[in-house]
């Protein structure tokens, strides 16, 4: 890595929004440290290098405490400060809560919540001591509504959103900025991995991850508190969810996420 260039960390960087965030950093003059748990990480790293960045890839399962420790060791190994971090790693699971495997639900909590807190606890004190740094938390439009048939996932994103907003206030005089990225349904591997391909939301046309990442990166660089990212439809949903009662949002979420709901007919692609 070039010591004259700022360094950024992106978690969940092998594909989707995380990969596109890494590309945004690389195209805007950052060297990048990427992490993910899957074997596609090194292919992603090669693609990011093509944009002129020096890239370090650390394969780690952040749902395990040892994965966070290993990643932080890589962050600090060269003694070079981290200018920005995108804490993006996350996982979901669709289906009825009473039927889903508890281990799948606990993994959502371990990755989406616990690893985010553990990593923030490592990174933020370093930034505060220096009086500078930027952190992006990938929340979701799902944070604004009860998630019928995605109960634990939506709750995990509500935690991330609240956590980010609390840190924004705590750190407002520190020189460190915190931004939450709130995408809607996005064209990634999320819905396949969450076993939601037979749902309306799984089948509908989704937002472009490159557009979502660009919105998030721009908000991060500007020090904005949040970015409801992606299409006009997603931005409108964010506005509507401010006024709808939770019961109405839960009912609407059920229509989109209930298993088999795609059979009722929907336009768009998977």
WOTAFEN-V34338 format. One record per residue. N is the residue number from 1. RES is the residue in one letter. SS is DSSP state (~ for helix, > for strand, _ for the rest). PHI is phi as a letter, one per 40 degrees, with the letter a starting at -180 (none if undefined). NEAR is the number of other C-alpha atoms within 12 Angstrom. Layout:
# WOTAFEN-V34338
n=(N | N)
res=(RES | RES)
ss=(SS | SS)
phi=(PHI | PHI)
near=(NEAR | NEAR)
This chain:
# WOTAFEN-V34338
n=(1 | 2 | 3 | 4 | 5 | 6 | 7 | 8 | 9 | 10 | 11 | 12 | 13 | 14 | 15 | 16 | 17 | 18 | 19 | 20 | 21 | 22 | 23 | 24 | 25 | 26 | 27 | 28 | 29 | 30 | 31 | 32 | 33 | 34 | 35 | 36 | 37 | 38 | 39 | 40 | 41 | 42 | 43 | 44 | 45 | 46 | 47 | 48 | 49 | 50 | 51 | 52 | 53 | 54 | 55 | 56 | 57 | 58 | 59 | 60 | 61 | 62 | 63 | 64 | 65 | 66 | 67 | 68 | 69 | 70 | 71 | 72 | 73 | 74 | 75 | 76 | 77 | 78 | 79 | 80 | 81 | 82 | 83 | 84 | 85 | 86 | 87 | 88 | 89 | 90 | 91 | 92 | 93 | 94 | 95 | 96 | 97 | 98 | 99 | 100 | 101 | 102 | 103 | 104 | 105 | 106 | 107 | 108 | 109 | 110 | 111 | 112 | 113 | 114 | 115 | 116 | 117 | 118 | 119 | 120 | 121 | 122 | 123 | 124 | 125 | 126 | 127 | 128 | 129 | 130 | 131 | 132 | 133 | 134 | 135 | 136 | 137 | 138 | 139 | 140 | 141 | 142 | 143 | 144 | 145 | 146 | 147 | 148 | 149 | 150 | 151 | 152 | 153 | 154 | 155 | 156 | 157 | 158 | 159 | 160 | 161 | 162 | 163 | 164 | 165 | 166 | 167 | 168 | 169 | 170 | 171 | 172 | 173 | 174 | 175 | 176 | 177 | 178 | 179 | 180 | 181 | 182 | 183 | 184 | 185 | 186 | 187 | 188 | 189 | 190 | 191 | 192 | 193 | 194 | 195 | 196 | 197 | 198 | 199 | 200 | 201 | 202 | 203 | 204 | 205 | 206 | 207 | 208 | 209 | 210 | 211 | 212 | 213 | 214 | 215 | 216 | 217 | 218 | 219 | 220 | 221 | 222 | 223 | 224 | 225 | 226 | 227 | 228 | 229 | 230 | 231 | 232 | 233 | 234 | 235 | 236 | 237 | 238 | 239 | 240 | 241 | 242 | 243 | 244 | 245 | 246 | 247 | 248 | 249 | 250 | 251 | 252 | 253 | 254 | 255 | 256 | 257 | 258 | 259 | 260 | 261 | 262 | 263 | 264 | 265 | 266 | 267 | 268 | 269 | 270)
res=(X | X | X | X | X | X | X | X | X | X | X | X | X | X | X | X | X | X | X | X | X | X | X | X | X | X | X | X | X | X | X | X | X | X | X | X | X | X | X | X | X | X | X | X | X | X | X | X | X | X | X | X | X | X | X | X | X | X | X | X | X | X | X | X | X | X | X | X | X | X | X | X | X | X | X | X | X | X | X | X | X | X | X | X | X | X | X | X | X | X | X | X | X | X | X | X | X | X | X | X | X | X | X | X | X | X | X | X | X | X | X | X | X | X | X | X | X | X | X | X | X | X | X | X | X | X | X | X | X | X | X | X | X | X | X | X | X | X | X | X | X | X | X | X | X | X | X | X | X | X | X | X | X | X | X | X | X | X | X | X | X | X | X | X | X | X | X | X | X | X | X | X | X | X | X | X | X | X | X | X | X | X | X | X | X | X | X | X | X | X | X | X | X | X | X | X | X | X | X | X | X | X | X | X | X | X | X | X | X | X | X | X | X | X | X | X | X | X | X | X | X | X | X | X | X | X | X | X | X | X | X | X | X | X | X | X | X | X | X | X | X | X | X | X | X | X | X | X | X | X | X | X | X | X | X | X | X | X | X | X | X | X | X | X | X | X | X | X | X | X)
ss=(_ | _ | _ | _ | _ | _ | > | > | > | > | > | _ | _ | _ | _ | ~ | ~ | ~ | ~ | ~ | ~ | ~ | ~ | ~ | ~ | ~ | ~ | _ | _ | _ | > | > | > | > | > | > | _ | _ | _ | _ | ~ | ~ | ~ | ~ | ~ | ~ | ~ | ~ | ~ | _ | _ | _ | _ | _ | > | > | > | > | > | _ | _ | _ | _ | _ | ~ | ~ | ~ | ~ | ~ | ~ | ~ | ~ | ~ | ~ | ~ | ~ | _ | _ | _ | _ | _ | _ | _ | > | > | > | > | _ | _ | _ | _ | _ | _ | _ | _ | _ | _ | _ | _ | _ | _ | ~ | ~ | ~ | ~ | ~ | ~ | ~ | ~ | ~ | ~ | ~ | ~ | ~ | ~ | ~ | ~ | ~ | ~ | ~ | ~ | ~ | ~ | ~ | ~ | ~ | ~ | ~ | ~ | ~ | _ | _ | > | > | > | > | > | > | _ | _ | ~ | ~ | ~ | ~ | _ | _ | _ | _ | _ | _ | ~ | ~ | ~ | ~ | ~ | ~ | ~ | ~ | ~ | ~ | ~ | ~ | ~ | ~ | ~ | ~ | ~ | ~ | ~ | ~ | _ | _ | _ | _ | _ | > | > | > | > | > | > | > | > | _ | _ | > | _ | _ | _ | ~ | ~ | ~ | ~ | _ | _ | _ | _ | _ | _ | ~ | ~ | ~ | ~ | _ | _ | _ | > | _ | ~ | ~ | ~ | ~ | ~ | ~ | ~ | ~ | ~ | ~ | ~ | ~ | ~ | ~ | _ | _ | _ | > | > | > | > | _ | _ | ~ | ~ | ~ | ~ | ~ | ~ | ~ | ~ | ~ | _ | _ | _ | _ | _ | ~ | ~ | ~ | ~ | ~ | ~ | ~ | ~ | ~ | ~ | ~ | ~ | _ | _ | _ | ~ | ~ | ~ | ~ | _ | _ | _ | _ | _ | _)
phi=(none | c | c | c | b | c | b | b | b | b | c | g | c | c | a | g | c | c | c | c | c | c | c | c | c | c | c | b | g | c | c | b | b | b | a | a | c | b | c | c | d | c | c | c | c | c | c | c | c | c | c | g | c | c | b | b | b | b | c | a | c | c | c | b | d | c | c | c | c | c | c | c | c | c | c | c | d | c | g | b | c | c | c | a | a | b | c | b | d | a | a | b | a | c | h | c | d | c | b | c | c | c | c | c | c | c | c | d | c | c | c | c | b | c | c | c | c | d | c | c | c | c | c | c | d | c | c | c | c | c | g | a | i | b | b | b | b | c | c | a | c | c | c | c | a | c | b | d | g | a | d | c | c | c | c | c | c | c | c | d | c | c | d | c | c | c | c | d | c | c | b | c | b | c | g | b | b | b | b | b | b | b | c | c | d | b | c | b | c | d | c | c | c | c | f | b | c | c | b | d | c | c | c | c | c | b | c | c | c | c | c | d | c | c | c | c | c | c | c | c | c | c | g | c | c | a | b | c | b | h | c | c | c | c | c | c | c | c | c | c | c | c | b | c | c | d | c | c | c | c | c | c | c | d | c | c | b | c | d | g | c | c | c | c | h | a | c | h | b | c)
near=(25 | 17 | 18 | 14 | 23 | 27 | 36 | 42 | 48 | 52 | 52 | 46 | 46 | 38 | 38 | 35 | 46 | 46 | 41 | 37 | 48 | 54 | 42 | 37 | 41 | 34 | 22 | 23 | 26 | 34 | 40 | 48 | 52 | 51 | 44 | 40 | 28 | 22 | 19 | 22 | 32 | 25 | 23 | 35 | 36 | 24 | 27 | 37 | 29 | 17 | 23 | 24 | 32 | 31 | 37 | 35 | 36 | 35 | 30 | 31 | 29 | 38 | 34 | 25 | 20 | 17 | 27 | 35 | 25 | 24 | 34 | 34 | 20 | 25 | 36 | 19 | 16 | 16 | 14 | 23 | 34 | 38 | 38 | 40 | 51 | 49 | 48 | 46 | 48 | 43 | 40 | 37 | 41 | 41 | 33 | 24 | 22 | 14 | 16 | 21 | 16 | 16 | 15 | 25 | 31 | 24 | 28 | 34 | 33 | 30 | 38 | 42 | 40 | 29 | 37 | 42 | 29 | 26 | 39 | 34 | 21 | 23 | 36 | 37 | 23 | 27 | 27 | 28 | 15 | 18 | 20 | 27 | 34 | 45 | 48 | 51 | 53 | 50 | 43 | 44 | 41 | 39 | 38 | 37 | 36 | 30 | 37 | 31 | 36 | 41 | 33 | 39 | 42 | 37 | 30 | 40 | 42 | 30 | 29 | 41 | 37 | 27 | 29 | 37 | 26 | 18 | 30 | 28 | 18 | 17 | 26 | 23 | 14 | 22 | 24 | 35 | 38 | 47 | 44 | 45 | 45 | 41 | 45 | 42 | 37 | 37 | 30 | 30 | 25 | 30 | 30 | 21 | 16 | 30 | 27 | 31 | 29 | 26 | 32 | 32 | 42 | 39 | 30 | 27 | 21 | 31 | 30 | 24 | 33 | 28 | 29 | 38 | 42 | 30 | 34 | 45 | 46 | 27 | 29 | 34 | 28 | 18 | 26 | 26 | 34 | 35 | 37 | 41 | 38 | 32 | 27 | 18 | 20 | 28 | 26 | 18 | 29 | 28 | 15 | 19 | 25 | 17 | 15 | 18 | 15 | 19 | 16 | 20 | 27 | 26 | 19 | 26 | 32 | 28 | 26 | 33 | 39 | 32 | 31 | 25 | 25 | 25 | 20 | 16 | 18 | 20 | 15 | 15 | 18 | 25)
